[in-house]
Amino acid sequence: MSDQNTKDKRPSPEALLEAASRETRGHLKVFLGAAPGVGKTYEMLLSAAARKREGIDVIIGVVETHGRAETEALLKGFEIVPRRRTDYKGRAVEEMDLDAVLARAPQLVLVDELAHTNAPGSRHPKRYMDVDDLLAAGIDVYTTVNIQHLESLNDVVAQITRIRVRETVPDAFIDRADEIEVIDLTPGDLIQRLKEGKVYVPKTAERALNHYFSPGNLTALRELALRRTAQRVDQQLLTHMQAHAISGPWAAGDRVLVVVNEHPKAAALVRYARRLAERLRTPWVALYVETPRALRLTEAERDRVADALRLAEKLGGEAVTIPGSGLAQEIIGYAETNNFSHLVIGKSQRSRLHELLFGSVTYDIVRGAGHIAVHVIAGAERDALPGKTVATRDAATGIELQPYLVSIGLIAVALAFGLMLAQYLDVDNVALVFLTAVLVSAVAYGLLPALFTSVVSVLTFNFFFIHPLHTFTISDPENVVALFFFFVVALIASNLTANVRSQAMVARRRAKTTEDLYLFSRKLAGIATLDDLLWATASQVASMLKVRVVLFLPDDGAITLRAAWPPEDVAEEADLAAAKWSWENNRPAGRGADTLPGAQRLFLPMRTGRGAVAVIGIDSDKAGAILTPDQRRLLDALTDQAALAIERVNLAEDVDRAKRAAEKDQLRSALLTSISHDLRTPLASILGAASSLGTLSGLEEADKAGLLSTIQEEAERLNRFIANLLDMTRLESGAVVPNMSLHDISEVVGTALRRADKILSSHRIETKIAADLPMVNLDAVLFEQVLFNLLDNAAKYAPPNSAIRIQAWRDGNMVRLQILDEGEGIPADDLNRIFDKFYRARKSDSQRAGTGLGLAICRGFVEAMDGSIDVANRSDRPGAVFTIAIPVPEDAGKLDTVA
């Protein structure tokens, strides 16, 4: 007991190693927000300013203010490391200069937007990897991130908001943070900030309020942020206690531990623990201590243990199995080490006399629990888990003769050695040779062969070495005592050795199963498509259980075969009926089950917390039941993992479908709005002019010419609108096949300018096209339409009498053409969406109307000609610049030489 107490008071090696690793790294503080706009960057800058006043060397690696004046004001007084500029698709992109920050070596650096994806060509693809380098260099880091960017919550956030976040940060990185500060803002306050324009520009804020920033979404995200932080704080407290050998529990937060065993009422304990944890709003764990006795449990008892642990996982708890010898000590030690404040155990079913003679685990736990609240539950038979509805094949039973025959051989070898040693040594020393045989038997074959070896060794030693020889009679009373104690020592040694062997066998078996399940879970985690997931599941189950596998999934009210192993396997009519029944009733069916036992296969529903997601069918060439109980438990574990993976893929597909449906509705609405406005406006002008010509007499020639000009201009405008709709239809149907040939860009530019002469009449046109441009491979008609749409767009958004410039030059193996205007430019939030269908940048009300299709058509036509198009704001003055890149043919140099 003293050794056990000393062991319990030692610090946890894992916790000490974690603490030691933190001493050589920088300090990481994460400002965690529930949604954009809660003030993470603002709070980070305030905290950094306080550290700066304390004399800490603080610099800014990267901070995004998003144009918020109050945030920009806090930047004053900080040293800001210039960002590194890189060219990405013809556009200058700025990223944090990691090398410059490392060379500067400050005490603290501020790095905003932890989940940001770096531009190609950066040292790391993700910003959190840059932060990891800074921490490894011993530099403290303050950073910000929103809860929706955590990898483990990606599916949950997508389900809540119907928006899947593409930029994520691994949870393991957040878990390494030394501090997490939640920047909390009530949904009402955040919505008010949006309305006041403190988060987004008014138009963007209006759209955000109608979608992502609804009160329900914000409340759910806020709860996620608070719960995730609470989990991290709880883990930090646990690590501190383990590192300093502090025995728990500390009442900083409730944690519930329920102990399960092979008793039929284990399910009642699990359900009680679930209700208790729900009332306390705290995590809970189901614990099973695997003692050497576990190897002597019947298959029904093993099933009850496995089912109780699976029930705990289904109800939201965590299932843990640990090896041990003394139940009470192991349970109390685990509870104290992991800071559990509530312990749920079952009431002893043994008689009072048995407890007095052999002790009571329940009594020992209550006595040794200290400050842990112990709940002793009687349970009820009606709460027990139902019996198995699938027949299982009995594991190999019966007595194996080989261990006993080998044990006899060991005794014979010991006898031979003993007879030789008896000529030189005392008889008492010869007994050690037989004791060695007992130990070897216990190590090799377990308890029963070791006991057999002990008995036979005692008889052999008596017959050959104790006088009178060659009889079982003992004449000397001292020899009786010696023989008795030899037998006791042999029994104790064989029992201890057999227990060690049993624990080793249990550990090896559990390690093998855990390794297989872990590798399977890793394989599932890397699969994104449902078909690949089903094939991986079928092959894994088939290889581990040596069976044939089929997988059925629901499809329009029926279930269809989606995967099989071997792949050529098919399902018969009886199998289809059994699979359908299993799916509809959420119960096993088919071979070995209570329902439809005549089927060739056994069908089992694959379930998650939300219900069945698939049906798996297995069969083999063996007669009778297909699986042993151990194999059935392994199949349950495999199908549980596969079911969760299937549900994950299905949820992702549901979110994508919902997103596509929302985009379709948005496009339909935009199309109706565009048609109602852009058809009505030119038609109204045409009808008005035509009506004036028909009803008003005595009009002067100039007035008539003006009305006719209006009719012509509006008809041309209407024609452009219809042409854009037709072009977009051709693009989406894949009917656009460019007629590629070599052309001089300057000629195509001239043709487009002549065609756009009327719409450009109020602007100055400047051209600067390099004289040495090579001919490029393009479709002249499509490229002219691209230029016309870009010129029309520039004319709409640039003020009258401003300049529209066209310039082109060769850039390596590309020819780049730019169209620059002198308008207000494009809002930053619109740059990434400017080429979307029916999308128009929000500008003043005086702009000319448009369909929102022209730029989308430009992108479609340019990409069809193997080129690219990009947009940015001008750096020298207000205005937008559209850049087209067309590849130079490989034989362009030869053509230029010939010309």
Residue pairs with C-beta under 8 A, 6 or more apart in sequence:
4 329
4 333
8 247
8 333
8 336
8 337
9 245
9 247
10 245
11 242
11 243
11 244
11 245
12 242
12 243
12 245
12 337
14 242
15 239
15 240
15 242
15 243
16 243
18 239
18 243
19 239
19 243
22 178
24 138
25 135
25 136
25 138
26 134
26 135
26 136
26 137
26 138
26 139
26 140
26 141
27 140
27 141
27 178
27 179
28 131
28 135
28 140
28 141
28 143
28 176
28 177
28 178
28 179
29 47
29 140
29 141
29 142
29 143
29 177
29 178
29 179
29 180
29 181
30 114
30 143
30 144
30 145
30 174
30 177
30 179
30 180
30 181
31 40
31 41
31 43
31 44
31 47
31 142
31 143
31 144
31 145
31 181
31 183
32 40
32 144
32 145
32 146
32 147
32 180
32 181
32 182
32 183
32 225
32 228
32 229
33 39
33 40
33 144
33 145
33 146
33 147
33 182
33 183
33 225
34 146
34 147
34 182
34 184
34 185
34 218
34 221
34 222
34 224
34 225
35 146
35 147
35 148
35 190
35 212
35 213
35 217
35 218
35 221
35 222
36 146
36 199
37 185
37 190
37 193
37 194
37 198
37 199
37 200
38 183
38 184
38 185
38 190
39 183
39 185
40 144
40 145
40 146
40 183
41 63
41 64
41 65
41 71
41 112
41 144
42 68
42 70
42 71
42 74
43 181
43 183
44 63
44 110
44 112
44 142
44 143
44 144
45 63
45 71
45 74
45 75
45 78
45 110
46 74
47 142
47 181
48 58
48 78
48 108
48 110
48 142
49 74
49 77
49 78
51 58
51 108
52 58
52 77
52 78
56 107
56 108
57 106
57 107
57 108
58 78
58 79
58 106
58 107
58 108
58 109
58 110
59 78
59 79
59 80
59 81
59 101
59 104
59 106
59 108
59 109
59 110
60 75
60 78
60 79
60 80
60 81
60 109
60 110
61 81
61 96
61 97
61 98
61 101
61 109
61 110
61 111
61 134
62 83
62 95
62 96
62 110
62 111
62 112
62 113
62 127
63 71
63 75
63 80
63 110
63 112
64 112
64 113
65 71
65 72
65 75
67 828
68 198
68 199
70 198
78 110
81 96
81 97
81 100
81 101
81 104
82 97
82 100
83 94
83 95
83 96
83 97
84 94
84 95
84 96
84 97
84 100
85 92
85 93
85 94
86 92
86 93
86 94
86 95
86 119
86 120
86 121
86 122
87 93
88 119
88 120
88 121
89 868
89 870
90 816
90 868
90 870
90 883
90 885
91 870
91 872
91 883
92 872
93 119
95 118
95 119
95 122
96 111
96 127
96 130
98 122
98 123
98 124
98 130
98 133
98 134
99 123
101 109
101 134
101 139
102 133
102 134
102 137
102 139
105 137
105 139
106 139
107 139
107 140
108 139
108 140
108 141
108 142
109 134
109 139
109 140
109 141
109 142
110 141
110 142
110 143
111 127
111 130
111 131
111 134
111 141
111 142
111 143
112 143
112 144
113 127
113 144
113 145
114 127
114 128
114 131
114 143
114 144
114 145
114 149
114 169
115 126
115 127
115 128
115 145
115 146
115 149
115 167
115 168
115 169
116 126
116 127
116 167
117 125
117 126
117 127
117 167
118 124
118 125
118 126
118 127
118 130
123 129
123 130
123 133
124 130
124 133
126 167
126 169
128 169
128 170
128 173
131 141
131 143
132 173
134 141
135 141
145 169
145 174
147 153
147 157
147 221
147 224
147 225
147 228
148 154
148 157
148 161
148 165
148 221
149 165
149 167
149 168
149 169
150 168
150 169
150 171
150 174
150 228
151 168
151 169
151 170
151 171
152 171
153 224
153 228
154 164
154 165
154 168
155 648
155 651
155 652
156 224
157 163
157 165
157 221
157 224
158 164
158 165
158 651
158 652
158 655
159 651
159 655
160 217
160 220
160 221
161 211
161 212
161 217
161 221
162 211
162 655
162 658
162 659
162 662
163 211
163 212
163 659
164 652
164 655
164 656
164 659
174 180
174 232
175 232
175 235
177 232
180 229
180 232
180 233
182 225
182 226
182 229
184 222
184 225
184 226
185 193
186 222
187 215
187 218
187 219
187 222
188 215
190 199
190 213
190 218
191 209
191 213
191 215
191 218
193 199
194 200
194 205
194 208
194 209
194 213
195 205
195 209
197 205
199 205
199 208
200 208
200 829
201 827
201 829
201 842
203 842
204 829
230 253
231 283
234 252
234 253
234 255
234 283
237 250
237 252
237 253
237 339
238 338
238 339
240 246
241 248
241 250
241 339
242 337
247 336
247 370
248 335
248 336
248 337
248 338
248 339
248 340
248 341
248 372
249 255
249 335
249 336
249 339
249 340
249 341
249 371
249 372
250 339
251 341
251 371
252 339
253 282
253 341
254 280
254 282
254 341
254 342
255 282
255 283
255 284
255 285
255 338
255 339
255 340
255 341
255 342
256 273
256 276
256 277
256 280
256 282
256 283
256 284
256 285
256 340
256 341
256 342
256 344
257 273
257 284
257 285
257 287
257 331
257 334
257 335
257 338
257 340
257 342
257 343
257 344
258 269
258 270
258 272
258 273
258 284
258 285
258 286
258 287
258 312
258 317
258 343
258 344
258 345
259 269
259 286
259 287
259 288
259 289
259 331
259 343
259 344
259 345
259 346
260 266
260 269
260 270
260 286
260 287
260 288
260 305
260 308
260 309
260 312
261 288
261 305
261 346
262 297
262 301
262 302
262 304
262 305
263 304
263 346
263 349
264 304
264 381
264 384
264 385
265 346
265 378
265 379
265 380
265 381
265 383
265 384
266 304
266 305
266 308
266 346
266 384
266 385
267 307
267 308
267 311
267 383
267 384
267 385
268 377
268 379
268 380
268 383
268 384
269 308
269 344
269 345
269 346
269 377
269 379
270 286
270 308
270 311
270 312
270 315
270 317
271 311
271 315
271 383
272 344
272 375
272 377
272 379
273 284
273 286
273 312
273 317
273 344
274 284
274 312
274 315
274 316
274 317
276 284
276 342
276 344
276 375
277 283
277 284
277 317
280 342
283 317
283 318
284 312
284 316
284 317
284 318
285 312
285 317
285 318
285 319
285 320
285 338
285 340
286 308
286 309
286 312
286 317
286 318
286 319
286 320
287 320
287 321
287 322
287 331
287 334
288 305
288 308
288 309
288 319
288 320
288 321
288 322
289 321
289 322
289 323
289 324
289 327
289 330
289 331
290 321
290 322
290 323
290 324
290 506
290 510
291 323
291 324
291 325
291 327
292 325
292 498
292 499
292 502
292 503
292 506
294 302
294 502
294 506
295 502
295 505
295 506
297 305
299 392
299 394
299 395
299 628
299 629
299 630
300 629
302 629
302 630
302 633
303 388
303 629
303 632
303 633
304 385
306 633
306 636
307 385
308 385
309 319
309 321
310 319
310 636
310 640
311 385
312 318
312 319
313 319
313 640
314 607
314 609
316 609
320 334
321 510
322 330
322 334
323 503
323 506
323 507
323 510
324 330
325 499
325 503
327 361
327 364
328 361
328 364
328 365
328 368
329 368
331 343
331 345
331 365
332 365
332 368
332 369
332 370
332 372
334 340
335 343
335 369
335 372
336 370
336 372
340 372
341 371
341 372
341 373
342 372
342 373
342 375
343 365
343 369
343 372
343 373
343 374
343 375
344 375
344 377
345 362
345 365
345 374
345 375
345 376
345 377
346 362
346 376
346 377
346 378
346 379
347 362
347 376
347 377
347 378
347 379
348 355
348 360
348 361
348 362
348 363
350 360
355 363
362 376
365 374
366 374
366 376
388 632
389 587
389 588
389 593
389 594
390 588
390 592
390 593
390 602
390 604
390 625
390 627
390 632
391 592
391 593
391 624
391 625
392 592
392 625
392 627
392 628
392 629
392 631
392 632
393 622
393 624
393 625
393 626
393 627
393 628
394 628
395 628
395 629
395 630
403 441
403 444
403 445
403 446
403 448
403 449
404 449
404 452
406 441
406 444
406 445
406 449
407 437
407 441
407 445
407 449
407 450
407 452
407 453
407 456
408 456
410 437
410 440
410 441
410 453
411 434
411 437
411 453
411 456
411 457
411 460
413 437
414 433
414 434
414 436
414 437
414 457
414 460
415 460
415 464
417 433
418 430
418 433
418 434
418 461
418 464
418 465
419 464
421 429
421 430
421 433
422 430
422 465
427 465
427 466
428 482
430 461
430 465
431 461
431 482
431 486
434 457
434 458
434 460
434 461
434 486
434 490
435 457
435 486
435 489
435 490
435 493
437 453
437 457
438 450
438 453
438 454
438 457
438 490
438 493
438 494
439 450
439 493
439 494
439 497
441 449
441 450
441 452
441 453
441 494
442 449
442 450
442 453
442 493
442 494
442 495
442 497
442 498
442 501
443 497
443 500
443 501
446 498
446 501
446 502
447 494
447 495
447 498
447 499
447 502
450 494
450 495
450 497
450 498
451 491
451 494
453 490
453 494
454 487
454 490
454 491
454 494
455 487
457 490
458 483
458 486
458 487
458 490
459 472
461 483
461 486
462 472
462 474
462 483
463 469
463 470
463 471
463 472
464 470
466 474
466 476
466 479
466 483
467 475
467 476
467 479
468 475
474 480
474 483
513 634
513 637
516 544
517 637
517 638
517 641
520 540
520 638
520 641
521 641
523 536
523 540
524 533
524 536
524 537
524 641
524 642
524 645
525 645
527 533
527 536
527 645
527 649
528 649
529 649
530 553
530 562
530 646
530 649
530 650
530 653
531 562
531 563
533 642
533 645
533 646
533 649
534 551
534 553
534 562
534 563
534 614
534 646
535 563
535 565
537 549
537 551
537 563
537 616
537 638
537 642
537 645
538 549
538 550
538 551
538 563
538 564
538 565
539 549
539 565
540 638
541 547
541 549
541 565
541 616
541 618
541 635
541 638
541 639
542 548
542 549
542 565
542 566
544 634
544 638
545 618
545 627
545 631
545 634
545 635
546 620
547 618
547 619
547 620
547 626
547 627
548 564
548 565
548 566
548 569
548 601
548 618
548 619
548 620
549 563
549 564
549 565
549 569
549 616
549 617
549 618
550 561
550 563
550 564
550 569
550 571
550 575
550 579
550 601
550 616
550 617
550 618
551 561
551 562
551 563
551 564
551 614
551 615
551 616
551 617
552 559
552 560
552 561
552 562
552 571
552 579
552 583
552 603
552 614
552 615
552 616
552 617
553 559
553 560
553 562
553 613
553 614
553 615
553 646
554 583
554 614
558 580
559 579
559 580
559 583
559 615
561 570
561 571
564 570
571 579
571 601
571 617
572 599
572 600
574 596
574 598
574 599
574 600
575 590
575 599
575 600
575 601
575 603
575 617
577 596
577 599
578 589
578 590
578 595
578 596
578 599
578 601
578 603
578 617
579 589
579 590
579 601
579 603
579 615
579 617
581 589
581 595
581 596
581 603
582 588
582 589
582 590
582 603
582 604
582 605
582 615
583 605
583 612
583 615
585 595
586 605
586 607
586 611
586 612
587 593
587 595
587 605
588 594
588 595
588 602
588 603
588 604
588 605
589 595
589 596
589 599
589 602
589 603
590 596
590 597
590 599
590 600
590 601
590 602
590 603
590 617
591 597
591 598
591 599
591 600
591 601
591 602
591 619
591 626
592 602
592 624
592 625
592 626
593 602
593 603
600 619
601 617
601 618
601 619
602 617
602 618
602 619
602 626
602 627
603 615
603 616
603 617
604 615
604 616
604 617
604 618
604 635
604 639
605 612
605 614
605 615
606 612
606 613
606 614
606 615
606 616
606 639
606 640
606 642
606 643
606 646
607 613
607 640
607 643
608 643
608 644
608 647
610 647
613 643
613 646
613 647
613 650
614 642
614 643
614 646
616 639
616 642
618 626
618 627
618 635
619 626
620 626
627 635
666 838
667 837
667 838
670 837
670 838
670 839
670 852
671 838
674 838
674 851
674 852
674 853
677 849
678 721
678 849
678 850
678 851
679 718
679 721
681 714
681 849
682 714
682 715
682 717
682 718
682 721
683 714
683 718
685 710
685 711
685 714
686 710
686 711
686 714
686 715
686 718
689 707
689 708
689 710
689 711
689 714
690 707
690 711
692 699
692 707
693 699
693 704
693 707
693 708
699 707
713 758
716 758
720 792
721 851
724 789
724 851
724 853
724 854
724 857
725 851
725 853
727 736
727 785
727 853
727 857
727 860
727 861
728 837
728 853
728 856
728 857
728 860
730 736
731 857
731 860
731 861
731 864
736 782
736 860
736 861
736 864
737 864
738 778
738 779
738 782
738 861
738 864
738 865
739 779
739 781
740 777
740 778
740 779
740 865
741 777
741 778
741 779
741 780
742 775
742 776
742 777
742 889
742 895
743 775
743 776
743 777
743 778
743 780
743 783
744 773
744 775
745 769
745 773
745 776
745 808
745 815
745 817
745 886
746 769
746 773
746 808
748 778
748 780
748 783
748 784
748 787
749 767
749 769
749 787
749 806
749 808
749 817
751 780
751 784
752 784
752 787
752 788
752 791
753 760
753 765
753 767
753 791
753 806
755 784
755 788
756 788
756 791
756 792
756 795
759 791
759 792
759 795
760 791
760 795
760 804
762 795
762 800
762 801
763 794
763 795
763 798
763 800
763 801
763 802
763 803
763 804
764 801
764 802
764 803
764 804
765 803
765 804
765 805
765 806
766 803
766 804
766 805
766 806
767 805
767 806
767 807
768 805
768 806
768 807
768 808
769 806
769 807
769 808
770 808
770 809
770 810
772 810
773 808
773 809
773 810
773 815
774 810
774 815
774 888
774 889
774 892
774 893
774 895
774 896
775 889
775 892
775 895
776 815
776 886
776 887
776 888
776 889
776 892
777 865
777 866
777 886
777 887
777 889
778 865
778 867
778 886
779 861
779 864
779 865
782 861
782 864
782 865
783 861
783 865
785 857
785 861
786 857
786 858
786 861
786 862
786 869
786 884
787 819
789 854
789 855
789 857
789 858
790 819
790 854
790 855
790 858
790 882
791 804
791 819
792 854
793 850
793 854
793 855
793 882
794 804
794 819
794 821
794 823
794 880
795 804
795 848
796 847
796 848
796 850
797 821
797 823
797 824
797 841
797 843
797 847
797 880
798 804
798 821
798 822
798 823
798 879
799 822
799 823
802 821
802 822
802 823
803 821
803 822
804 819
804 820
804 821
804 822
805 818
805 819
805 820
805 821
806 817
806 818
806 819
807 817
807 818
807 820
808 815
808 816
808 817
808 818
809 815
809 816
810 816
810 888
811 885
813 887
813 888
814 885
814 886
814 887
814 888
815 885
815 886
815 887
815 888
816 883
816 884
816 885
816 886
817 883
817 884
817 886
818 881
818 882
818 883
818 884
819 881
819 882
820 874
820 879
820 880
820 881
821 879
821 880
821 881
822 877
822 878
822 879
823 878
823 879
823 880
824 843
824 844
824 878
824 879
825 873
825 874
825 878
825 879
825 880
826 834
826 841
826 871
826 873
826 880
827 841
827 842
830 839
830 841
830 842
831 871
831 872
831 873
833 839
834 841
834 855
834 871
835 855
835 856
835 858
835 859
835 869
835 871
836 852
836 856
837 852
837 853
837 856
838 851
838 852
838 853
838 856
839 852
839 856
840 850
840 852
855 871
858 869
858 882
859 869
862 868
862 869
862 884
862 886
863 869
865 886
866 886
866 887
867 884
867 885
867 886
867 887
868 884
868 885
869 882
869 883
869 884
869 885
870 882
870 883
870 885
871 880
871 881
871 882
871 883
872 880
872 881
872 883
873 879
873 880
873 881
874 880
874 881
889 895
